[in-house]
Amino acid sequence: MKKLWLLTILVFLLIPPGSLQAQAQVAKNKKISYAAEGVTLKAAFLELEKLSGFSVSYNNTLLNDRRIVKIVKRERSLSEIMSLLLDGTAFTFKQADDGKILIITRVADKGKITGRITDESGQPLPGATIKIPAVNVSAQAMDDGSFSLSAEPGIYDVELSYISFQTLTKENIRINANATTRLDASLVSGSNDLTEVVVTALGIRREEKSLGYSVTKIDSNQLTNAVSNNWTDALSGKVAGLNLVRSNGGPAGSNKIILRGENNLTGDNEALIVVDGVVINNSGGRRTANASDGVYGTGSDNMPADYGSSLNDINPEDIESVTVLKGPGAAALYGQRGANGALIITTKSGNSKKKRIGIKFTSNGSLESANRWPDMQYEYGLGLDGQADYAYGTSPNSGSSSAYGPRFEGQLFYQYDPVTQTRSTVATPWVPYKNQIRDFFQAGQNITNSLALDGAYNNTTIRVSATNQNNTWIVPNTGMERTSASLSLNSKVTPKLNISTKLNYNNRFSDNLPGNGYGNQSLMYWFIFWQPNADINWLKNYWVNGQEDKLIKYPYSSFPENPYAIVNEFINRTSRNGLTGNLQASYQLTKALNLQLRTTMDLASEKRAQERPYDAGTKLPQGSYRTQDIYGQETSNEFLIRYTKKVKNTLDISATAGGSQLRNKYNKKDLRADGLKIPGDYYMTNNLYPLISIPDTSRYRINSLYGLVSLGYKDYLYMDITGRQDWNSVLATPTRTDNVGFFYPSVSASFVLSEYFKLPKTISFAKLRASVSQVGSGANVPYRTSYTYGLAANGTYPDSALNNPGVLPNPNLKPLKTTTYEFGADLRFFNSRLNFDVAYYAGNTKNQILTRVVDRASGYNQAIINAGQINNSGIELAINATPISVKEGFKWTASFTFAANKNKIISLPDSSIILRTGPIAGGQIVAKVGGSMGDLYGRGYVRSPDGQVVFDGTTGFAKITSDVTYLGNTIPKYKISIGNNFNYRRFSLGVLFDAQVGAVAHSLLNYKMVEQGKLASTLPGRYNGIIGNGVVQNPDGTFRKNDVIAYDIDEYYRSNMGSENAEGSTFSTDFIKFREASLNYTFNPRLLRNTGLSSITVGVYGRNLFIWSPWPMFDPEFGTLSGTDIVTGFEIGQFPSTRTVGFNLIIGI
Amino acid sequence: MLGTTLSSCDKGFEEINTDPINILSTTPDKLLAPALVNTLSAGMSRNRSFNNELMQVTVSLSDGDGTVFRYEYRRTWSDYLWNSWYVQLNNFKDIYILAKQPENLNTSYQGISLICQAWVASMLTDTYGDVPFKEAGEGKNGKLEPVFDRQKDIYLDLFNKLEEANTLLGKGQEITALGDPVYKGDVSKWRKFGNSLYLRLLMRVSGKSEVAAMSIAKIKEILDTKASDYPVINSNAESAVLKWSGQGGSGPYVNPYYNGVRAQDFRAPSICKFFIDHLRDWQDPRIDISTYGTGGVNRLGINPGSTGFSGVPSGYAIGTNLNRLSYFYSYDQLISDVAVGNKSLQQSATTGILLNYAELQFIRSEAALKGWTSASAEEHYNKGIAAAINYWVPAFSADPSSAAFNKYVTEADINWDASLNTEGKMEQIHLQKYYALFLVDMQQWFEYRRTGHPVLPKGAGLRNNGVMPARMSYPVYVQSANPTNYKLALSAQGADEISTNVWWQKP
């Protein structure tokens, strides 16, 4: 390595130091003794003519020189004297062959600056600008980042800039005439560019300083430094106010992105995802569980698999930038679907500056494994109530799922014999098989390779890329393969007409995705039920001897399935093709008027299949084969007319008007053969009973008209006014349309203090912004306005019998309206090395559309309602700092984000509204006036007046309330992240930590594993009794410290944390996560010259490396699949969360 | 131009937002079958896991806590029946509304609806006590938080409904046979079921002083003085039974024990000593394998176990070392390599009982015993036994004058004992009624709570002070879903505990 550096230095030294040309012609070597003693130049020439004999001629009008020259007398050559006389003037001289001296105007001899502009990692920045503001000359960097710029000799401040990089000013750069000054610079990326351009709603590009609402921009490398299976994971901790809810439900595990708090719990609270102008939430991005598949699956039907959404399928390498528009103000122009903020993803385009094809190859590989395990006990084996004896199949409770049995002391018991699949005839030692359950899970592997080409031809730029990802997940025999291709074309057909298109195709294929949740077919169910006294290897032969393909052997409790059978026989397949694209034409009608037409589409077609063997559980004793054919399509046609005008150089006016027509449709055909003639043959004609066909469909339209007026006054005052009218078909009933149309306006303003006032030098930039905006929304679930009867039992009744609906529709459904006020400031200090972005927002949502759980005595399970009013407010702070920046050396940048959100329910149609119910102990999310969305209620401990837990005076068990009590809120109060990046030469190291505080959730895994005595937390007191920490009530009603020994340990723990006591298994979800670490090294391009490569970056990274949390189970940041949604609050058999460690390789050709 | 653009912005939205799959309006016949199946399935499910454990038909072999047979069930038991039955009550109520509409006018459907409402509502109130009824199913009229009605008011209202049903069904208007899995469109049988149900409910409140006179008078009317106006079930063929015709896993009419319980779980509980000892001692045809059984299986699908018919005593203390004895076969067990199949109750067609002929006979017997009718308690007692056996064993005559019957009662020593006092006779009647009510939702439990018969032995492990639980607590979520009315119900009825007696149970 050292040699390389020497070589580099050598290369520098060998660069020829420029051609140092002579300044003037050499006069004859005649020396003259000459002095000028305070005479004018013309007088000096006269004297010289006399002394030398050569005539000196000059243009009298040009050489209007009155200056006094003074030269000490000495013997000098003629040219020496002439130089001295003309020094500092605009003239030089020329001596003709006859010796005649001509005084001529000096021809400016320029100098040059050359060098190379790179980013921090040494990657060239083609198109970066170098500028000398003093003389107003500039140049742009070439493909390899090199540039050349000529200027008059002198000493200048040189500015180097590039979009989304901080502008760098190099002071006191000397340019010598006819000389070349070398200037290499690396620019620091960041949002600190004062005139950064961001993509806002409808794809309109705006200077960030002109915006009256907060935006956060994330660049590609922030997404690719530490890649995970789902690229959206990388948004964690990078945007204040962004919250990810992860299903972690398998290789295709989807995420839900929420901006600024979940002010809507049951419906659409998800941010709008826009890829190149295509909204992908509702078609390709739609998450669709199979209707029968509930995550609390005690009905023994199929467990839901997370089939992922098309958002996951975007290759992060294709992403140019992600702009996060947090408030509804930002998204007002996206209409109702932008009510929860928007993520605007722009994929990369071809680079018009490049003169040749650029090729970039990226390879990424990673391993993932569980990062956290519950603390399980290995001291006691199968049994109940501390029974001392055990014999497989004969002793009491030998079918139990609990581990409140005999202590492991190596005593000899007749246990299960996996060979005969019955009780062994030989007694074997009673010993634990510690942590074997962990071995069931494997290290997941992920390999992603992608190749991108881009270039320009004439007026057309093009970029194509292809990506292949291959994944095996931590659950054996699960994984997926993803292949995607993208094309971006942009053509300037004429100077006025621009046509562009972007197409993204992807295919996701899996021959097995794991089932989630709590039910016999789920692995995590088995995880709970598995016994510490059993060897996992006993399960590997999972068929009953002699009953292969017909009966599954599980030696213990009949509830769970054999996990090896689950992974090998309970198969969930998917093959999905998705295509999103846009076609856009922009025509400059006049200098001021521009027309843009755009068509976008999002198509997704997916085939899923579920295979279940014989003996798959209560519902499917003869196996099952089900297929779903899913087709989703959303198309949108838009027009946009834009008028721009500059009035007297002080006022910029831009007015935009547009309209769009959106059509969404979705069809699903679910075909089922629940019962197979031949076990293990999965095709529809192997049906034992008539096939069941379950159709599902949805369609809706949204038509919109909108306008935007933007005013900019003198670079410091900006204002936007928007208005939009939507007509949403989901609010129509079969007979009327009076609720379908709704209008909402917004106003936002920004004031750049630093342009208006002369601020102290420490303040580089200061901006204040404010906005008021409204967004209306009718949501996008159709058919909720009319009362309909559904086919009973999937239409299997001979007379097509019907049922009343389970969800009560609302024929008067109104659009919700959210009003938000936002104030913010963008302050930058010390040459933008310390930047603050702060936003405060407050507002309310009226007529929120909620799905409410109602008393079944009403005849319905749920009802669609318009809720009253919910107020929401919060604060977001982002700090970016560059504490250390040594030129060409060590650099440290740090970022900090903080977001807090709170909401209060102001009014409701009823005093108490259940939004969701949990699986046990009356656990429920309830909205009450004065409360907050996400309030968790359930039964809990009976407490004495001073708050101590009351225990039963006879049994010693904790007493449990019969009423539900408030247990906490399930939405975090605030989130914090701290990121640091260190760059030293070509190394860069990034670390990111984030934390959330203030929420609770109920854990099913905990309650169930406590009930079964599987957790170490259930060890104290076995079996000589335990006295709970609390009080007992005396007969006179007073309380004394608990002195009652509970001997029934099972029931003691059950009373504390079991199914009846929701409080006992409700835990804080506070956490600190070591979210990301990445170390990259970029090779010096000069060293690559001979290899034909332009760049190589190699790196290693880790994700979710550590979690510090009081949460006793896997990951406090869980999300639970719920139909098409992912919800929090109730953990229901979550898969282990994973730590990812991987490498990156980027090769540019 | 703008105007035309704007007005066309919601063009066709009515049609677009009309559900292309689900149906906007229907007729009463379409709603009946699934509501019957679902109500019955829920009742059967809890009959097996709840009623049978409380009432010593079966015993789970578990030291696990919160076991029903130890009178210790948890609040989480409460949601299932509430949630299942109320949704069906809504379907039944809707049948009445639809059948009253001019285009669907049908008095028989109105009557059937009223009977089914009475059937479901009585099971709800007998399970929980005061429950929503008048406002139940009124969600579509904006009542999302229905008022709880007092049990007394519910009963009085149900009597009115059954009265009206008797009148409506008397008109004999035809209904669709295909949509009626119970009586295949035979309206007269529905009428008989309605009146028999009427008797069941009158009998249930006949001991409650404030309504005793009225209910006794009505019983007399139905059975005696106005018997011709109130036809009742007169044979097993007229019993209200939904036959599980869908064998295996096909179609909607599949035995819910097959679809809802795993085979190994179905056969897991042991038969209880109380239940099996009588049948064994009586040499009861229902468990007789050689004479009345088929394929080595008796008619109740009970596996004798290794030691012959014997059962585990209920209410045993934790830590008692017990093994399963006799148990119910699961459908997949093999006898001489042949699967038990529909000889197991898990796949049997005959487990779907709403109300059977035998129950009615024991009601008659009790009414006669108490002197409310002029009939003979003994006669109906014998008819009840014969009918109960005949239900499961068709080869055994339902006629109590048959030789086989006489031989049976004599050898079993269960002849009507005229020498016993009323309590003794009640025990005789109700011990037999207990077997007649086998598998009939929670009726054994309801009757035990009413009469204290048959006298059940009490094990050492019983909780709840050894007292049979009087009800299920309300589902916990109702506290938040319907908070005001929940609190009112508690203040009217008492604490929401399993030991709180319901109205008709209170002295």
Interface residues (C-beta under 8 A of the other chain):
Chain A: S300 L384 D385 Q387 T394 S395 P396 N397 G399 S400 S402 S558 G617 T618 K619 P621 Q622 D674 G675 L688 Y689 P690 P695 D696 T697 R699 Y700 R701 N703 L705 Q725 W727 S729 V730 L731 A732 T733 P734 T735 R736 T737 V740 G741 P782 Y783 T785 S786 Y787 T788 Y789 G790 L791 A792 A793 T796 Y797 P798 D799 S800 A801 L802 N803 N804 P805 G806 L808 R852 V853 V854 D855 R856 A857 S858 G859 Y860 N861 A863 D910 S911 S912 I914 T917 I920 A921 G922 Q924 V926 Y937 G938 R939 S962 D963 V964 D1048 D1050 E1051 R1054 S1059 E1060
Chain B: T5 L6 C9 D10 F13 E14 E15 I16 N17 T18 D19 P20 I21 N22 I23 L24 S25 T26 D29 K30 L31 L32 A33 P34 A35 V37 L61 S62 D63 G64 D65 G66 R74 R75 T76 W82 N83 Y86 V87 L89 N90 N91 K93 D94 V131 P132 E135 A136 G137 E138 G139 K140 K143 L144 E145 P146 T176 L178 G179 G248 G249 S250 G251 P252 Y258 N259 G260 V261 R262 A263 Q264 D265 A268 I318 G319 T320 N321 L322 N323 D332 S473 V476 Y477 V478 Q479 S480 A481 N482 P483 T484 A495 D496 E497
